Amino acid sequence: MLVALCLLLFSCVGAVVGAVVDTTIEVAKVPFKVAGAAVDLAVPDDDDD
């Protein structure tokens, strides 16, 4: 029984850590997305087809 409780606890902690890592990665991507959008607005496309 104690082993099962330990496994449940570790799996729960693992899920929380995984969610935190995923959130951190997404937050780290935001400045690059914003910078890319700003560059797209600042540099006009010369697509005159």
N, C-alpha and C positions, 0 to 999 in steps of 0.2 A: 504494500500500500504506500509506504514511504517513497519507494522508487517511482511509482506512478505519479505521485504528487510532485516529486522533483522534476520528472520529465515534463509534466504540464507547466510547471513554473518556468523551466528553461525555454520551452517552446513559446510561451507567452512573452517572455523577455526577448527572445529572438524576433518575434513578430513586431514588437514595439521598436526594437533597434532597426529592423529593416524599414519600417515606416519612417523613422527619423532620418535614415540615410537617404531614402527616396525623396523626402521633402527637402533635405539639404541640397541634393543635386538639382532639383527643380528650381530652388531659390537661387542657386549659383548660375543657372542658365538665363535668368531674367535680364541681367545687365547686357548680355550679349544680344538677346532678342531686341531689347530697346535700342541698343547702339546700331544694330542692323536696320531697324525701322527708321532711325534718324538718318542714316546714310542713304537709304532708299528715297527719303523725302528730299534730302539736300542735293543729291546727284540725280539730275533728270535723265531719263532714258531717251536715247536718240534713235528710237525705233520708228522711222518714217517709211513704212512699207507701202 
